[in-house]
Amino acid sequence: MADTHPSTARRIAPVEPGSILLPEVISLGRENAKTLGFFPDGAFQDYASRGHLLACVQDQRVAGYLTFRKRHLTITLVHLCVAPEFRQGGIAKALIDHLSQASSGFAGILARCRVDFPADAIWPHLGFTARNEIPGRATRQPTTLRVWWRDFGLPDLFSTAPSDRIVAALDSNVLFDLHTDRSEPELNESKALLADWLGDSIEYVVTDEVFTEIVRHPAPQARHALQAYASTFRILSDIDPALVRKLTTQLTDAIGPGESPQDESDRRHLVLSVVSGGRFFVTRDTGLLDFAADIDASIGLTAVRPCDLIARTHAELTEQSFTPDRLSGSALSIRPYRAADIDDLAQTFQAFGHHEPKPAFVRTLRDSLAQSTQSKGRIVVGQDGTLQGLLVVSSVDSEARIRLLRTTRGAASDVLARHLVWLAVQDARRAGRGVTRLVDEYVPPAARSVLGALGFRPADEGMAKVNGIDVMSTRDLADRLRSVDSIYPDPTWIEDTARVLEHGQSRLPSRLAFECERVIWPAKLLDTALPSYIVPIRPEWAAQLFHAQLAEQSLFRSDPSLMLRLNNVYYRSSIPRRIEAPARILWYVTASRESPSTRCVAATSLVEEIVRGPAKEVFSRFKRYGVFRWEDVLDLANNDPFGSIEAFRFGHTEPFETPVDLGRVRVLAEQVGAEMPVLQSPSKVPTDLFSAIYREGFQSRA
């Protein structure tokens, strides 16, 4: 059909939070909510603030818009909406083409659409091909979603990674809302959870307490129907009675014991959600929601209304679920375990619920102690002496094998598990082991959920990750990947990745290089478009974020839990504007009156995102990272809450074994023929200088 709206009057524009286009976009979304699903105003605001909302403006009107997420190397469409009077006019294609052109380095765009919607026919015309079909979330009439993919010709290194969906437990009132046929405003808020675009983002679960509440329903027929419906969800049960008792005590101390059977059920719902690794508890119970802050502080579970969960989904997926605030206040220490610890370790970490044989568990612990030159075992201990985590790693030929990876169940178990896996990878790298392999058959769900994001894939035995060593070229990485392809049942991803790495016509785009470095961390790739910077940081912040030696000094009061944080945020003045993401950074610790002898490059990190804006808004978004106080951020903005600052979210931090002092940096710059970087503010550094400083920081490995 001919384009009835000439493209000469058309423009594609990013929609920012204060844009005059945003109300039009929200209005258009509301008009099409029947097919798009409920989308709160806050969700539109969040997508706009992240640059993930595009509008097509024609004849001074919003003719269409799209919202999207960027996760690893995949762009996922959330909404693609065109106003009825502009349909069949090329608006959808213009939006998709614009997004594609602005997404260099990504593997492609993913979309899902119900097969019974007329819009399902448009995707081939937009350059998409059908990949597969999956069940929809409708409760009454079964629906089918077709998965569409627009390929950019690059491999998605995470395409076979385990799911990292948000786990949200449903309160009984929300479950009942989802099951009913009635249409009322409050019921519709809950039913919005069934929107198809949320299918790959959230796993809804129920606790076994919901069946107790169903029994209280007066109508037998309704009881049977609700029991059948509740059984379609994954059911969380009391698998750790000791932890349930402990968390119940903490929760009761925070919000009181309750005064009715319903109150008792509510508290059991909350505790079971935490024990089984839930992040959110979705409820319309205003009594519980009034205690949301106390619930979060006492057991680490976030109680939210359905609409709030939907609004928060984008942030949770973009920034991952491993947010640092979930360890705040927990002073943890890591040490080798001893023979005297074995009985306590078995009592705490043996997988009783999965019938793990105690003799085999104990034998693994004892073997590690007996073979201390080839095996290392460590435990994580809380301030009160309680065991929190266990890691046993053995060296076998060219591999580092994680024989035991255990954490106690609780709100921060996935954060701790991720840190333990990271320790194993660092040990493997120091020992020159080319592969880290997880062979623990009884690894808890919280630990298993982090593996995909860390580069682990299903292997011929357990799950395995390729370890990069030192700094390397893309061709070296291709050779390393091919050298281990036999351990993967489906090595197609290795050949696809290697072919892209060996493509010599241009440097690897920065986004793809960034994802490659995350997968092969801690190695660094030399010949890519990923930029490197050197960033000054005050000693007190370095002590909090990564510098263990400074943290041990009494001059700087540091929270030991911060050393477990794998993702953090650093704030600075937005002037001068020097850094773009993604990027690598070297941390230069400046001098201070308390620590005049620092002046050294002490660590390196990967920067995933840069956010610039008014201090109040930027801090509000990242305050859960917990390192900086509002007073610190306000000072950067010259005491103006609306003054401009920037924050960059970074991770994969690697503290140097030997910090490189300022004089040595000058020598290295001269040796590689580079200018000495200006250290008063962030400065871009050439790859050769980055490589020289990095190798110097780990010279003991040579």
N, C-alpha and C positions, 0 to 999 in steps of 0.2 A: 504494500500500500504506500502511496506517495506520502512524503513528509509534509503534513499540512501546516507545520510551524517552522518556517525557514531557520536553519541553524545560524544564520548571520545575526539573529537577535538573541542568541543563546550564549550563556556562559556557565561554567562550572565553578563553584566557589566553596571553599571550606567554611563551615558554619561555626563561629566561635560563640562562647557563652553569652556575650553581650550583643550579638548580632541581631539586627532587625529581622533577619530571615528565620531565626529560631522559632518565634511564635507561629509563623506560617508552617514550618516543618512539623511542629507538634500538632497543629490543627489538622494537617493532612494525614498524619499518623492516626489521629483519633477517628477521622472519617473512615479509615480503612482497618480499624482495629479488629473487625470480624475475621479478616483473613490474616492480618499480621500478628494478632495477639496483643494483649495488654502491655503497654510500655510506659512506665511512669515518667512524669516530667523530669524527675531527678536523673533518670537514665539518659534522656536526651541531653541534659546538661552535662553529664559525665562524658558521654561520647564526644560532645562538642569540645570540652576542655582538653581532650586528648588528641584532637585533630582527626577523629574517626567518624566525622559526619560531613558529608558532601551534599550540596544542593545544586540542582540545575535551575537556573533562573532564566525565564523567557517572558518577554513582554512585561517585564517588571513584576513578575509573579514567580513563586516557587512552583515549577512544573513537576518536580520530582526530587527525591532525595534517596540516599543510601547511608546506612550505618554499618560499621564493620569492626572486627577485632583483628589484631595481629598477634599471632601466637607462634613462636618459633619461626618457621619459614612459611607458614600457612596464613592466608588472609581469609577469614570466615565472614560471609555476609550475614548480617542480622536482619536488616530491612532493605528491600529495594521497592520503592513505591513511586508510582507515577499518577498524577491527578487524572481523573477520567477524561477530561476534555483535551488532554495532551497525549493520550495513549495512541500507539501506532505512529508516533511522530519521531522516533529515534531517541527519545529522552533516556530510556534505560541503557541503550547502547552507549550513548555519550557518557553517562555516569560510569559504566563499567570500563570503558576504554580509558577514561581519565584516571581511574583508580589503578588500572594496569600499568599505565605509563609512569605513574608516580610511585611504583612499587618495585623498583629495580632490586634484584637480589633475593626476592621471595620465590617460592616454588610454584605458587599458583593461588587461585581463588576457589574457595569451597562454598557451595550453596545447597540448601535443602528446601524442597518444595513438595507440598502434598500433590499426589498424582491426580487427584480429582479436582484440583483447581485449574481454571483456564490458563493461569500464568505458567503452568508447568511446560506448556508448549513453546515458550519464548526462549528458553535457555540455549538450545542449539543455535539460534540466531545471534546470541551474544557471545558465541565462541566457547560454549561449555559442552562437555560430553558427559553422558550418564555413566556413573561409576557403579552404583548398586542401589538397592532399596532397603529401607529399614522401617520398623513399625512406628507409627505416630503415637501420640500420648492421649488421644481422645479416650474418655472413659466408657462411653456407651456404644457408639458405632466404631469398630476398628478402622483405623486409617493407615495409609502407607505414605512414607516420604521417599522421594527420589533424591539421591545424592548426586549433585552436579559438580564438575571440576573444570576450571579453565587453567590449562597448563602453561607455565612460563618456560618450560624446558630445563628446569633445575631440579635436582633431587631434594626431597624433603627428608632431612636426616632423622626426623622424629616420626615418620609416617607409621612405624610399627611400635612406637613407644606405648607402654601401658597407659590406660586412661588416668588422667589427673583431674577428673570432675570433682566439683565441690560436693561434699556430702552434707545434706540437710535433712534433719529428722523432722517429721511432720507431727504436730500436736493433733490430738483426736478431733478437735473442732475443725481444723483445716482438712483432715481426712474426710470427715463427714460432709464438709462443703463440696469437696471434689466428687463425692459419690452421688449427691443429690441432683435431681433434674430441675429444681427450682432455680429461678433467675432473680436474684436480689442483689443490690449493690455490694453488701459485705460478702455474699457468697461468690460474686463475680471476681472480687479481689483474689480470693483463693484459687478460683478456676483459671486465673491468668497464669498460674504456675504450670499449666499444661500446654502453654504456647510451644509450638514445635521448635522455635529457634532456641529454646532453652535445653533441648534434648541432649546436646553434646556438652552442656555446661554443668548441669546439676544432676546428681543422683539423689532421688528422694528415698528415704528409708523410714521405717516406723520401729518403735520399740515394742517389746512384747507386752508392755503395760497397756497399749492401745486395746488389746483384746479384753483386758479387765474392764476398761471403760465401755467397750461395746456390750459386754454382758449387762451393764446397767441400763441399756436401752429397753424401754417397755414393750416394744413390738417384736414378737418372735421373727416374723418374716424379714423385718428390717435388720435384726441382729444377724441372721444368716447371710443376708446380702452384704452387710458391712464386713463380716468375718472373711467372706470370700474375696472381697475387694482388698482388704488389708493384706491378705496373703499374697497378693501380686507384687508387693514390695519386699525388698530385703528387710529381714526382721532382726533387730538388735536385741540381744538377750544378756542375761547376767552371767558372763563368762569369767568374771574375776571378782568373787564375792568380797575379798579383802579390800580391793580398790573401791568397790561400790560402797562399802561401809565408810571408808575414809572420806570419799567425796561427799557422801550424804551428810557426814558430820560437818564438813567444811561449808556445804550449802546451807545446812540448818543454822549454823552460826551466823551466816550472812543474811538470810532472809526469814529465819524463823521456822518452826516446825510445821506450821499449817494447822488448821482447825477442823478439817473435814476429810473424808475419804478422797474427795476430788483433789484437795491440796496434796495429799500423800501421793496420789497418782502423778500429779504435776512434777513433784520433786523426783520421783523415780524416772519419769520420762527424761528429765534433764540429765540425771546422773548416767543413765544407760547410754544416752547420746554421746557423752564425753568418753566413756569407757570404750566404746566401739569406734572412736575416731571421727565423730561428727564435728563439724565446724559451726553449724548453725542449727537453731531450733526455731521452726516456723510456727507461729501461733497468732491467734487473734485475741487471746486471753489478756485483757488489759491489766489484770492483777499481776500476771507474770511480767508483762512488758514494763510495768512500773519498777520492777526489780532488775531490769536488764543489766544495769551497770554493776549491781552487786553480784549477779549471777556470773557475769564475765570475770569480775575480779576474784571470785572465790573458786570457780572450777574451769574457767577459760572457755566457756561456751557463749556464743552470741545469740541472744533471743531477738528475733525480728518479726515484723509483720510480713505477709507475703509480698506486698508491694516493695518493701525495703529490701528484701532478698533480691528481687528482680533488679532493682536499681544498683545493687552492689555487685552483681555478677560480673560485669565488665571489669571492674577494678580488681576483683579477686583473681580472675583468669589472667589478666594482663600482668599483674605483679606476682602471680603465683600465690599459693596458700601458705608459703613458708614465711610469714611475716614475723618480724623479730619480737613484737610486743608480747607474743605468747610465751616468751621465756623471762619477761621482766620480773625482777624480784627473786629469781631463782639463782642462787649462787652455787654453781656446779663446778666440780673439779674432776679431772681425769687422771687416773693413775693405773699402773700395772696391777693386776690382781695377784693374790698370793694363794698358796695351798689352803690356808686357813679360811679363805673366802668361798671355797667351792660349795660347801653345803648351802650357804646363803644364796649363792648364785643359782643353784639348782631350784631352790625354793621360790626364787623370784622370777627366773627367766625360762624354766622348763615349760614347754608348750603342753600343759596338762590337757587343755581343751581339745588338742589334736592328737592326743595319745602318744606324745613323743617319749620314747623309752629313756628312763633316767640313766641307766648304765652308759648308753651311747653319748648322752649329753655330758656326763661327768668325764667320760673317757676323752672327749675332745678337749675339755678344759685341762686335764692332766697331761695329755700329749703335748699341748702347747707349752706348758711349763717345762716339760722334759726336753723339748726341742727348741730351746730359747734362741738358738742362732738362726733358726729357720721359721720361727713363729713368734708372734707378739700378741698378747692378750691385754686388753685394757677395760676398765670399768669407769662409768660415770657415777659420781656420788653426789647427792644433794647436801646442802648445808647441815641438815639434820642427820646425816649419815645414811640415809636411805639409798638403796641402789636404784639408779635410773636407766642405765644403759650398759651394754656389753658388746665388745667387738673382739673377735679373734681372727687374725689374718696369718696365713702361712704362705711361704714361698715354695712353689713347685715349678721347677724348670724356668720357663720365661714368664710365668704367671704369678700374680698375687691372688690367693684364694681366700675369700671371706667365708670362713667356716661357721662362724656364729655372728649374727647381727640381731640383737634383741634390744627392745626398749620396753619400759613399763607403759601401760596404757594410760592415756591422759591427753589433755589439750595440746601439749607441746611435743607429743611423741614423734610426729613426722619431722619437726624441726630438728630434734635431737638425732633421729635416724639419718637425716640428710648429712648432718655434721659428721657422724661416725663413718658414713660411706666416704665422705670427703677425706677423712683421715686415712682411710685405707688406700685411696687413690694417691694421696701424697706420699705415703710410704712406698707404694709400688713405683712411683716415679723416681724417688730417691734411690731405690734399689735397681733401677733400670729395667723393671719388669714391663713388658709390652702390653700385657692384658691384665685387667682386674676382673675376677670372676666371682660371682656370688653363688655359693653352693649350699647355703643353709636352706634345708627343705621347710623349716618351720618359721621362717622370717615372718614377723607380725605384719598385718595389713598396712599399718602406718608406714613401716619401713619399705614395704614393696611399692607403695604408691609414689615414692620419690625417685625410683630408679630410672624411669624413662627420661625425666628431665635432666638426669645426670649422664645420659649417653649410654645407658645399659640397654641391651637388646636380648631377646630370647636366643640362647645358644644351644649347642648339642648337649651341654650339661649346665643347668642353671641359667644365669643371665651374665653377659659379659660386656665389658667396655674396653675399647681400644685406648691405650694410653699413649699420648704423644710424649716425646722426650725433648726437653730444651726448646730451642728455636729451630724451625725447619721450613723448608720450601714446600709449596703445594705439591710439587712432584714427589718430594720425599714422603709426604703424607699419603699420596696415592699408593706409593710402593708399600708403605707400612700397612695400609688397609688391605691391600691384596695379599700380603704375607700372612694374614690371619683369617682370610675368608672361609677357610675350612671349618672354623668353629661355629659358623652360623648356618642353621638349616636352610635359610633363604638368603644367600649372599648377594642378591640382585642389587640391593641398596649400595653395596660396596663398589660394584662395577660402575653403577650410575654416578656415584660420587667421584670415583677416581677419574672417570671420563671428563667430568666437569673441571676437576682440579688440573687436569693435564691440558685443558684447552688453552692454547698459547696465544690467541689473538688479542686478549685483553686481560687485565688483572681481575682477580676474583672480586665481585662487588662487595662493598663493605658489610651489607647485611648477611650475605652468605658466609663471608669470612668470619663474621662474629659468631654465627651459629656453629661453624666448623670448630672454632676455638673453644666454644662451650662443650662440644661433644668430645674433643680430644684433650680438654683441659687436664693438666696445666701447660701443655705445649703452646707455642706461639707460632703463627705463620708469618713468614717474612714478605713474600711477594704478592700482597693483596692491597686492595684499596682501603682497608681498615686503618683509620688514622690513629696516631699515638700522640699523647700529650703528657706534659709534666705539670703537676698541680700542687701548689703550696698548701700545706695544712699545718695548723698550730699544734704544738706538742700535746696539749690537753685533749684535742679531738683525735689525734693519732693514737693516743693511749686508749681511748674509748673504742675506736673502730678496728684497729688491727695491730698496734705496736705492743707486743707482749712485754718487752723489756721496760718500756715507759710505764705500762700498766702496773708493773710490779713496784714502781717507785711510789713512796708515800706522798710525793708531791701531787700526784694525779689520782684522784679518787675514781676508780673505774668499777663498773659493774661486771663481775666475772662472766655473767651470762652474755654480755655483748660479744665476747670472743667466739660464741657459738653462732653468731648471726652470719648467714651467708648472703643476705641481701641487706643493704643499708642505703641511707640517703645522706648526702652532704650538701649543705647550703652555702651559698656565697652570693656576693653582690653580682647583679646581672651586668654590670659594667666593669671592665670591658667584656664584650660577648665573644668568647674565644673557643668554646667547645661545642661540637655537634656530636650527636649520637647516631649509631653505635660507635664506640671507640675503645681504645685501650688507654689507661692512664698509669703513670708512675707517680707515686706519692712522695713529695719532697717535704720533709718535716723541718719547719723553720725553727729558728732559735727563739728563746724567751728568757726572761729574767730568772725563772725557776729552772730552766734547762738550757743554758747558753751553749752547750756543747753538742747539740743535736745536729742541725744542718746536714741532713743526709737523705738520700732516697731509700725508703725503707720497705716499700711494697709496690705491687702492681694489681690493678683490678680491671674488670670489663665494665664499661658504662653502657647501660641499656637504654636509658631514657633521660632526656633533659626537659625540665619543665620550667618555664619562666612566667612570671605573673606577679600580682599583688601579694605581699608577704602573708597576709591573712589567709588568702585562698590556698597558696602553695603549702603553708604549714598545716592547714586543716586537712589537706589531702594526705600528707605524709607523717602526721604526728604520731601515728601508731608505731613508727620505727623507734621512737623513744629516746634517741641519743640527745637530740637538741631540745631545749626548752623554748617556749614562746619568747622569753626574754632574749635568748641568744639570737633568734631569727629576727626579732624586732630591731635589735641593735644593728644587724646587717642592713636593714632598710632605713637606717637613720631615724629610728623611733616613729616611722610612719607606717601604720598598718597596711596602707595601700601602696607603699613604695615598692618598686620592682626588685625582685630577687630571683635567683635561679636555684634549682635543686637538681642534682643528678642522682638517679638511682643506679647503684652499682652493686656488683657481686663478683663471685669467683676471685676473691681477693687472695693473693699469695704473698705473705710477709717474707722478706728476704732473709736468708740465713745469715748473710753478712751485709748490713746496711752500707750503702756506697756514699762516702762523705763528699762534701762539696768539691774539695780539691781533686779527688779522683774523678768526679764527673767532668771537670775541666780537662783533665788529661785524656779521658776517653773521647771527649768531643774533638780534641785536637787530633787524636789518632785516626778517627774516621773521617776527618775533614769536614766536620759540622760546626756550625756556629754554636757558641755557648748559649743555651736557652735563658731567657729572662725569667727569673724565679719569683718575682713579686706578684705575678698573676699567671694563670694558666697559659702555657706556651706549647705550640705544636713542635714535635721533635721528629727528625727523620728516622726511618726504620733502622738504619745502621746504628744510630746512637741508642735507640731503644734496646736493640739486641745486645749492644756492648754493655749497657748498664745492667740489663737483666742477667746476662751471664756472669757479670761481676758479683751480683747479689747472691749467686748460687755457685760461686767458684769452688766451694768444697765438694761439689758433686763431680767435678771434672776428674 
